[in-house]
């Protein structure tokens, strides 16, 4: 009942996006902003239609016994639709990177060189059960002068189709062709895999979702990949950590939104701090219904905790489960993170600046925090504006990827007949 195995010509859709992307890349900031505002208005006007289509996905999810965190990511409400629209309006307020002169110089032979920001071209988004990504990716792609090919997860098929249909109706009122936003409306895995090899028409793939999705795209794609990261996120509580800061950071990072990639999954606690403050920690964990998976000392000291297995140290729970380990010093914490971390977001809580400096210098991650929650690894929270994902790789972009990450550069060279 739920599968849509209709044969779709993915290459043809990518070609259409590529063709629509050429005039889009030359549009003024004003024209692009006006288009985003029209899309925002149309999404708000059509929220009832979007919620009706979303309910079909929710019904499917109930039939297939999707867990609570998954269903929450899938759910649309009037407030969430309004948030989509407001997100697009926030993108309108961001600086347009296209045409920015990054540097310029004149050579001894008189050649004048400018290094300009230009669009990547066509962005391929592959993502799971997050209908918000459909809107976010579209807004960021269009503002940065890129066309976009969207391939959402089958669990959100009705929701995504509905959102894209509203976007297309909106774009018909603007200077941007609706062909610049392509949605692959198929649940057939082969449709996704076709995207992996369309290097002639798609300039970059951005996978956004769980570890298996990201790994599949990275391993199979011949199109360049901007890799967004799984978040096995740690907080190290040092022996000189302020108690209130530590507890507030732990609870916020774990419970604010457990199913997101910047949520806390493991706390590493200095043995001295644990010995002195375990009662306060236990009370907070219990009060917030956090399920502890701990090492032997933790299991002995924290009631109802489960003994951690090796897999727990590498787990992205995306739930109220939390791995807890006692360590002897900051170096042991760093070594643990080096072994099990995913280079996403890591934090230390301490009043000792020397210890904090050691941690922040030695930890290899896109974002490293001192005395702050890891939940701030987010484009809007860090002042980037909207984001298309959080990169844990080191080439081209790292951390929250806003508009500049969706551009490349071009050298424009002006001469007066020079030859070499």
C-alpha positions in Angstrom: 0.0 0.0 0.0 2.7 2.4 1.0 5.4 1.7 -1.6 5.8 3.8 -4.6 7.9 1.8 -7.0 7.0 4.0 -10.0 10.0 4.1 -12.4 11.5 7.6 -12.3 14.1 8.9 -14.6 16.5 10.4 -12.1 19.0 11.4 -14.7 16.4 13.4 -16.6 15.4 15.2 -13.3 19.1 16.0 -12.7 19.4 17.4 -16.2 16.4 19.6 -15.7 17.9 20.9 -12.4 21.2 21.6 -14.2 19.5 23.6 -16.9 17.4 25.6 -14.5 20.5 26.2 -12.4 22.2 28.3 -15.1 19.8 31.2 -15.1 19.3 30.9 -11.3 23.1 31.4 -10.8 22.8 34.9 -12.4 19.7 36.1 -10.6 20.0 39.1 -8.3 19.8 38.8 -4.5 16.5 40.7 -4.7 14.9 38.2 -7.1 16.1 35.2 -5.0 14.9 36.8 -1.8 11.5 37.5 -3.2 11.1 33.9 -4.3 11.9 32.7 -0.8 9.3 35.0 0.7 6.7 33.7 -1.7 7.5 30.1 -0.8 7.3 31.0 2.9 3.8 32.6 2.5 2.6 29.6 0.4 3.7 27.1 3.0 1.8 28.9 5.8 -1.3 29.2 3.6 -1.3 25.5 2.8 -0.5 24.1 6.2 -3.8 22.1 6.4 -2.9 20.3 3.1 0.6 19.6 4.5 -0.7 18.2 7.8 -3.2 16.0 5.9 -0.4 14.5 3.8 1.9 14.2 6.8 -0.8 12.1 8.6 -0.5 9.5 5.9 3.2 9.1 6.8 2.4 9.1 10.5 -0.2 6.3 9.9 2.5 4.3 8.0 4.9 4.9 10.9 2.4 3.6 13.4 1.9 0.5 11.3 5.6 -0.2 11.1 6.1 0.6 14.8 8.6 3.4 14.4 10.0 4.5 17.7 9.0 7.8 19.5 12.1 9.7 18.4 11.6 8.8 14.8 7.9 9.8 14.9 8.8 13.1 16.4 11.2 13.9 13.5 8.5 12.9 11.1 5.6 14.9 12.7 4.4 18.1 11.2 2.2 20.6 13.1 1.0 24.1 12.2 3.7 25.5 14.5 6.4 23.5 12.7 5.2 24.6 9.3 5.3 28.2 10.5 8.8 27.5 11.7 9.7 26.3 8.2 8.4 29.6 6.7 10.2 31.7 9.3 13.4 29.8 8.6 13.1 30.9 4.9 12.5 34.5 6.0 15.7 34.2 8.1 17.6 33.0 5.0 16.4 36.1 3.2 18.1 38.2 5.9 21.4 36.5 5.4 24.1 38.0 3.3 24.2 36.6 -0.3 27.7 35.1 -0.8 27.4 35.0 -4.6 29.7 37.4 -6.3 31.7 38.2 -3.2 35.3 39.1 -4.1 37.4 37.0 -1.8 40.6 38.5 -3.0 42.1 40.4 -6.0 45.5 41.3 -7.2 47.4 42.6 -10.3 50.4 40.7 -11.6 53.6 42.3 -12.9 52.4 41.6 -16.5 49.3 43.7 -15.9 46.8 40.8 -15.6 44.1 41.6 -13.0 42.8 38.6 -11.0 39.7 38.4 -8.9 38.7 35.3 -6.9 34.9 35.3 -6.7 32.3 33.1 -4.9 30.0 31.3 -7.3 27.3 28.6 -6.8 28.3 24.9 -6.8 25.7 24.3 -9.4 23.4 21.4 -8.6 23.2 20.0 -5.0 21.9 16.5 -4.4 20.3 16.1 -1.0 19.8 12.5 0.4 18.0 12.5 3.7 15.8 10.5 6.1 12.6 11.3 8.0 12.9 15.0 8.4 10.5 17.0 6.2 12.1 20.2 7.5 15.2 19.3 5.4 13.1 19.6 2.2 12.4 23.3 3.1 15.8 24.1 4.6 17.7 22.6 1.7 15.6 24.3 -0.9 15.9 27.7 0.8 19.7 27.5 1.2 20.2 26.1 -2.3 18.2 28.8 -4.0 19.6 31.7 -2.0 23.1 30.5 -2.9 22.2 30.3 -6.6 22.1 26.5 -6.7 19.5 24.1 -8.1 18.6 21.1 -5.9 17.7 17.5 -6.4 15.9 16.1 -3.3 15.7 12.5 -2.3 13.9 12.1 1.1 13.3 8.9 3.0 10.4 6.7 2.1 8.9 7.2 5.6 8.2 10.9 4.7 7.2 10.4 1.1 3.7 12.0 1.3 5.0 14.9 3.4 7.9 15.7 1.1 5.8 15.4 -2.1 3.3 17.8 -0.6 5.9 20.3 0.5 7.6 20.3 -2.9 4.2 20.7 -4.7 3.6 23.9 -2.6 7.2 25.1 -3.4 6.6 24.5 -7.1 3.3 26.5 -7.1 5.1 29.3 -5.3 8.0 29.4 -7.7 5.6 29.8 -10.7 5.0 33.3 -9.3 8.7 34.1 -9.2 11.7 34.5 -11.5 13.1 31.1 -10.4 12.0 28.1 -12.5 10.3 25.3 -10.6 12.6 22.9 -12.4 15.4 24.2 -10.1 13.8 22.1 -7.3 13.5 18.4 -8.2 12.1 15.8 -5.9 12.6 12.1 -6.6 9.2 10.7 -5.6 10.2 7.1 -5.3 10.8 4.6 -2.5 12.9 2.4 -4.8 16.5 2.3 -3.5 17.8 2.2 -7.1 16.5 5.7 -7.6 18.8 6.9 -4.8 21.7 4.9 -6.1 21.3 6.5 -9.6 22.1 9.9 -7.9 25.4 8.5 -6.7 26.8 8.4 -10.3 25.3 11.5 -12.0 28.6 13.4 -11.9 27.8 15.1 -15.2 24.7 16.7 -13.7 25.1 16.9 -9.9 28.0 18.8 -8.5 27.8 17.6 -4.9 25.9 15.1 -2.7 24.9 15.9 0.9 23.7 13.0 2.9 21.8 13.8 6.1 20.7 11.1 8.4 22.0 8.1 10.3 25.4 6.5 10.1 24.4 3.8 7.7 22.9 6.3 5.2 26.0 8.5 5.3 28.4 5.5 5.0 26.5 4.2 2.0 26.6 7.5 0.1 30.3 8.0 0.9 31.3 4.5 -0.2 29.2 4.3 -3.3 29.1 7.8 -4.8 31.3 9.0 -7.6 29.8 12.4 -7.2 31.8 14.4 -4.6 30.2 14.2 -1.1 29.9 16.8 1.6 29.7 14.5 4.5 27.4 15.4 7.4 28.2 13.6 10.6 26.8 11.2 13.1 27.0 12.6 16.6 28.5 10.4 19.3 28.9 13.5 21.5 30.8 13.5 24.8 30.9 15.8 27.8 34.0 15.5 30.1 33.3 16.6 33.7 36.7 17.5 35.1 37.6 17.3 38.8 37.5 21.2 38.9 34.0 21.4 37.3 31.4 23.7 38.8 28.6 21.4 40.0 25.7 23.6 38.8 27.3 24.2 35.4 28.1 20.5 34.9 24.6 19.3 35.8 22.8 22.0 33.8 25.0 21.3 30.7 24.5 17.5 31.0 20.8 17.7 31.3 20.4 20.3 28.5 22.7 18.4 26.1 20.9 15.1 26.8 17.2 16.1 27.2 16.5 19.2 25.1 16.2 17.2 21.9 17.6 13.7 22.4 17.1 12.7 18.8 19.4 15.3 17.2 23.0 14.9 16.2 24.4 17.4 18.7 22.7 15.7 21.7 24.9 14.2 24.4 25.5 10.5 24.3 28.4 9.8 26.7 29.6 11.6 29.9 33.1 11.0 31.1 33.5 12.0 34.8 36.7 12.6 36.7 36.7 10.1 39.7 37.2 12.9 42.3 34.2 14.9 41.0 32.0 11.7 40.9 33.0 10.8 44.4 32.1 14.2 45.7 28.9 14.9 43.7 27.4 11.6 42.7 24.3 12.1 44.7 23.4 15.4 42.9 24.2 13.7 39.6 22.0 10.7 40.4 19.1 12.9 41.4 19.3 14.9 38.2 19.5 11.8 36.0 16.6 10.2 37.7 14.5 13.3 37.7 14.9 13.5 33.9 14.2 9.8 33.3 17.7 9.2 31.9 18.7 5.5 31.4 22.3 5.0 32.4 24.7 2.5 30.7 27.8 2.6 32.9 31.1 1.0 33.6 31.5 -1.2 36.7 31.9 1.7 39.2 28.9 3.5 37.8 26.7 0.4 37.9 27.7 0.0 41.6 26.9 3.6 42.5 23.9 4.6 40.3 20.7 2.7 41.0 19.0 0.9 38.1 21.9 1.6 35.7 22.8 -1.0 33.1 26.3 -2.4 32.6 27.7 -0.9 29.5 28.9 -3.1 26.6 31.6 -2.1 24.2 29.0 -1.0 21.7 27.6 1.6 24.2 30.7 3.7 24.0 30.2 4.1 20.2 26.4 4.4 20.3 24.4 7.3 19.0 21.4 6.6 21.1 19.1 9.4 19.9 17.1 8.7 23.1 17.2 9.3 26.8 19.9 6.6 27.1 23.3 7.8 28.3 26.7 6.1 28.6 28.6 7.1 31.7 32.3 6.3 32.4 34.6 7.3 35.2 38.1 8.4 34.2 41.3 9.3 36.1 42.2 12.5 34.3 41.7 14.7 31.2 44.1 12.6 29.1 42.1 9.5 29.7 39.0 11.4 28.6 40.7 12.6 25.5 41.9 9.1 24.6 38.4 7.8 25.0 37.0 10.4 22.7 39.8 9.8 20.2 38.7 6.2 20.1 35.0 6.5 20.1 34.1 10.0 18.9 32.7 11.0 15.6 34.5 14.4 15.3 31.2 16.2 15.7 30.9 18.1 19.0 32.7 17.5 22.3 32.7 19.5 25.6 34.7 19.9 28.8 33.3 21.4 32.0 36.0 22.8 34.2 37.2 26.0 36.0 40.8 25.1 35.3 41.8 27.1 32.1 45.0 25.0 31.6 42.9 21.8 31.5 40.4 23.4 29.3 43.1 24.5 26.8 44.6 21.0 26.7 41.2 19.5 26.0 40.3 22.0 23.3 43.6 21.8 21.6 43.9 18.0 21.6 40.3 17.1 20.7 39.7 16.6 16.9 36.1 17.7 16.3 34.2 20.2 14.3 33.1 21.9 17.5 34.7 21.9 20.9 33.1 23.5 23.9 34.3 24.8 27.3 31.6 25.2 29.9 28.7 25.2 27.4 26.2 22.7 26.0 26.9 20.9 22.8 23.3 21.7 21.6 24.8 25.0 20.2 26.3 23.1 17.2 23.7 24.5 14.9 23.8 27.1 12.2 21.3 29.5 13.7 22.6 29.1 17.2 26.1 29.9 16.2 25.3 32.9 14.1 25.6 31.2 10.6 21.9 31.5 10.0 20.2 28.4 8.6 22.3 25.3 7.9 22.1 22.5 5.4 23.9 20.1 7.7 26.9 19.7 10.0 30.1 18.6 8.3 32.5 16.4 10.3 35.0 16.2 7.4 37.9 18.5 6.8 37.8 19.4 3.2 35.8 22.3 1.8 33.5 22.8 4.9 33.5 21.8 8.5 30.9 22.3 11.2 27.5 23.9 10.5 27.2 24.5 6.7 25.5 27.7 5.8 25.4 29.6 2.6 29.2 30.0 2.0 29.6 26.2 2.2 27.3 25.9 -0.8 29.6 27.9 -3.0 32.9 27.4 -4.7 35.3 30.0 -6.3 36.1 31.2 -9.7 39.1 33.2 -10.9 38.1 36.0 -13.2 41.2 37.3 -15.0 41.3 40.5 -17.1 44.1 41.3 -19.5 45.0 43.6 -22.3 46.3 41.2 -24.9 48.9 39.5 -22.7 50.2 36.1 -24.0 52.6 33.6 -22.4 
